[in-house]
Amino acid sequence: MRVAFYAPLKPLDHPRPSGDQTTALELTAHLASRGHEVRVASRFRARNLGVRPWAWPRAALEAWRASRGAADVWLTHHTYWKSPDVIGPFAARRMGVPYAVFQGIYSTKRRRDPLARLGFELNRRALLAASVVFTNRLLDLENLRRLLPEERLCRVAPCIDAPAFAHDPEARARLRAAWNVGGRPVILAAAMFRDDVKTQGLEYLLTRLARLERRDFELVLAGDGETRERLEALARRALPGRVRFLGRVERAKLRQVYSAADLFVFPGIRESLGMVYLEAQAAGLPVAAFLNGGIPEVTAPGETALLTPPFDDRAFLEAVSRLLDDADLRRTMGRAGSARVAALHDRPRAFAVVERRLNDLCRRNP
């Protein structure tokens, strides 16, 4: 199967990593590993296209160029109002191949926003053109049902390469010795230091953990970005000498960092899904986070994670304290988390659903 692939939000080789980009990379890698030919059909970034009229001529040119390639199916990763796919529907139709979308999002509230209205309409038309739309969020699935019939929708479980995050005892011993933490519990958070809800979540974490001054723990933050200096200054004030900034950690080394920690704590304000929660559970870490967004979809509340109402300081700190104080609970929840991710969220199992559906589309398109 020859797959023409396109990611309108961010190309596969974009230097700024994100969970969305990671999913796209893993999806294309899986298809390639199965013997399919995956070709990037366009690198055009459609972000905010609806309010960038100067970019429209280039978008039209890119669509024409992309339509000249050869493929059996077109696969777009992540189209929504802010980065609508204006390349794929035209190119696929002109090539005479099925058009599919992985992680399509339909949010009708955007049609009332004058600045988002055009992007909303372009995204709506892209979704209507799709032979199948894959989604890994239940909320997105419900929204898409207002636009498309059930036979053109396909739910795919959020997934990671679970074995790549399996607990590593040797790395745990080595890193904890390097950090000189002894037997103190290590709280880990991993996020991009963007000036948005990611940094807001980290600021919330730092200021609330400061209230647990009588408990002995070390906070480790994995990530980097534009707000690092601000976060470091806050850490010095809120938790002097108790916060370790690792900077950006290569994906291949994340397993070691997870293995060295004892619990994973990140609020996850309006978190779409949060692949870090899957990674942490795969490594055997219990999770404490907010009960919002897609976090309940990637955890088992009460079994692998303690989720609290957003910004309920008392409940959040009680959840963290409970995990800090009870090593047996951490181990029990950690084992349950790693087993659950392996059973329900392992990448080959989830992406096999996508592969089968794409193959079916190709067979039905002579």
N, C-alpha and C positions, 0 to 999 in steps of 0.2 A: 504494500500500500504506500503510495506517494502522498505525503501530507504537506500542504502549503500552510505554514504556521505564521501567525501574526499576533503580536501583543501591543495593542494601541496605547496602553498606559505607559509601559516601560519596556524597552527592548531587552532581550536576554542578557546582553553584555553591558548593561548600564552599570556604572561604577558605584552607585548608591544602592546597597542591598536592601531588600524588603522581603516580607513573608510572601507577598504576591509574586515577586520575581523568583523566589525559591521554588514555589509551586510550579511555575511555568518551566523552569529549568528541569525539575524532576519529572514533569510530565513528558517533555520532549525527550529526555534521556531514556525514560522507560520505553517510549515508542521506538526509539532508535535501537535499544537493546533487544527488542523483539523482532528486529530485522526490517523495520519499516524505514523508508527514506523520508527524513524530516528536513524540509527546506524553509528557511526564514524568507517569507515572501515580501516583507517590507519592514523597515525599521522606523517608519514614520510615527512620531509621537503625537497622539491626538489629544493630549491633555489640554483642557479648556478650549477645545476647538470651537465650541459654540460662540465664544466671545473673542476669537482671534481671526477675523475675516481675512487678514493678510496671509494666513496660512491655507486658506481654501484652495487657491490655485495649485499649490504644491500637493495638497491632498488629492486633488483630481488627477494630477500627473502621476502620483504614486499608485493610484487605483488602476490607471491605464497600464502602467509598467507591470504591476503585479499580475494583471490579467493575461499577460503574454507568456507566463510560465506554464509548466506542465505539472499536473497533480491529479490524484484520484479523489481527494477530499480537501476542503479548506477548513482549518481549525483556528479559530480566534480565541485567545485567552483574555478574558475579563473585559467586557464592554459594559459601560454604564454611562450615566449622563455627563460625567466630567470628562471622560475619554471615550466617546462613542466610536464604534467601528464603522468608518465610512469607506474603508478599502475593501474589506472582505465580501460584503454582499454583491457589489458590482463585479469584482474580479471573479468570484465563484460563478456568478450567473453567466458571465462572458466566456468562462472556461468550460461551462457545462458540467460542473461538479457540485456535489452537495456542500452546503455551508453549515458548519457546526460551531457552537460557542461553548467554551468551558468557563464557568463562573460568570454567567450573565446576570445582571442585576437590573431590576425594574422597580423604580421608586416614584410613585405617582405624585408625591408631594412636591417634586421638583418642577412639575409643569406649571405651578402657580408662581414660581420664582422667575421674574423677567430675565435675569442673567443666566438662568439654567434652562429656560424653556426650549431653546433651539437644541441644546445638547440632549435634553430629554427626548425630543422628537426624533433626532437622528438615532439615538440608542433604541428607541421603540421600533423604528423601522428595521434596524439591524436584527433585533430579536425576532420580529415577525418574519424575516427572511430565512431564519434558521430552520433546518430540518430537525435539529435536536439542540436543546440547551441543557448542558450539564450544570448542576449547582451543588455546592458542598455546604450550604447553609439552609436550615429548615425555614427560616424567615424569608430568605430569597425565593425558596420554592413556593411558599404561599403567595408571595407577590407575583411571581411569574404565572401562577395559575389564573390570575385575572386577565392575562394577555394571551396565553397559549393553551392549547388543549393538552391533556395529560399525556397523550402518546408522543408529544414532541418535547417532553421534559424527562430528565433523568437525574435522580439523586445519587450523588457520589459521596461517600464518607470522607471527611477531612483526613488527610493521611500524611505520614512521614516515613522515612526509611528507619523503621523501629530498631533493627539490629545495630544501626550506626550510632545509637544513643544508649546502648546497653551499658549497665554499670561496669566500671573499670576499677577494681580494687587497687591495682598498682598505681594508677594515676591519682586516685584518692589519697593514698599514703604520701606520694611524692609532692603533690600540690599543698596538702595540709602542712607538711613539714616546711615547705618553702614559705608558706604564709605564716608559719609559727602560731597556729591557732590552738594547738594541743587538742583537748577534748571539748572545746567550746563548740556549740552548735553554729553552723554557718548558714546564714540566710542568703539565698541567691536570687537576684533579679536580672533579667536579660531583656534589653530593649534598645531600639535606636534612639539616640538623644536628639530627637526632632523637637522643634518648638511648637508642639501641639499636645494632644492628649498623652503622648508617650512621656514627655517631660513632666506634664501635670501629674501623671501617675507616679513617677519617680519622686517628685517633690512631696506628694502626699505620703509616700512610703517613708521618706527620710524624716519628715516632721512628726509623723505618728509613731514611728519606732523610737523616736527620742523620748517618748513617754514611758518606755520600758527600760528606763535607765538602771533599774535594779537587777535586771536580768543580764546574764553574761552571754553575749553572742557577738558574732562578727557579720557584717553585711558586705557582700561582694556584688559589685555591679559590673556586668559584662555589656559592653556597648560603647559607642562613641557618636559624636555629632556636634552640631552647632551650639548646644547648650551645656557642653561639658564643664566649662569654667564656672558657669552659674551653679551647676549641681555640686561641683567640688567645693565651692564656697559655702553652700548650704550644708553640705556634709560636715565641714569643719565646725560650723556653728551648732548643728543639731546633734551630731554623734561624733565628737572629736576622738580621733584615734581608733574608730571602730568601723570605718568604711574603707573598703579597698576597691579602687577603680582599675579594672583590667584593660580598658580600651576595647577596641574592636577585636573580637576573637574569631579566628578563621573557623569556618564551619567544620572542618575536619577535626578541630581541637575542642569543639564545644562539649563533646562527650566527656572529656577529661574534667572540664569545669563543673558540669552537672554532677559528676561522680564525687567530686570533692565536697559538695554541699550536703546539707541535711534536710533542707526544705526550700521550696521555691515560692517566693512571695512577690507578686506584682499585681496591683489593683486591676489593671486592664480596663480603663475608662472607655466605655463604648467600643470595646474590642470586637472587631468583626468576627474573628475566629480565635486567633492567637495560637499559632503553631508552637510557640515556646512552651505552652502548657502541655502539649502532646510530647514534646521533647523531654521536658522535665519528668513527666510520668514514665516515659520509656526508660529513663535512667533510674527509676525507682524513688523519685522524690514526691512527697506529698505536696499539695498545692494549697495556698491561701490566696483568694482573689475576690473580686466583686461578682455578684450574681447579676450579670448583665451581658448584653450582646450575645456573641456566640460561645462564650466560655462554658455555659452548661452543656453545650453540644460536644465539647471535647474533653469533658471531665464527667465523673460520676459523683455529684454532690453528696457528701456524707460518707462516701466510700473511698474515693481517691482524692477528694478536695473538700476544703471547707470554704464555702462561698457565702458572702455576706451582702446585705443590701448596700448599694453604692453610697459611699461617704458616711456610713454609719460607723463612726470612729470606735465606739464601744464594742460593737460586734466584731469589727475587723481586728482590733487588738486582742480581743478574747480568743479569736481563731488562731492568731499568730502565737499567743501565749500558750494555748493548749498544745500546739505542735512543739513549741520550744520545750515545754515541761515534760512531755510524755514521749520518750524514745520508742517505747513499744508501739504506740499509736503511729508514730512516723514510719516504723518498719512495716506495720500492717497495711497502712494506706499506700506506702511505696510499692509493696509487692502487688497489691491490687491494681495499682496504676500501670505498672509495667505489663502485667498480664492483659489488662483491658486494651492497651494500645496495640499489643501484638495481635490480639484477636480481632479487633474492630477497625483499627486505623493504620495498618501496615500498608505501605505504598503499593506493592505489587497487587495485592488483593483489590484495592480501590481502583487503580488505573486499569486493571483488566476489564472493568465494567466499561470504561471509556473506549478501550481498544475494540471490544466486541461490538459496541454500538457503531463505531466508525466503520468497521468491516462490513456490518450489515448495510449501512448506507451505500458503501461502494458496490456491494453485490446487487443492490436494487437500482443502481444507476449504470445501465449498460454503456 
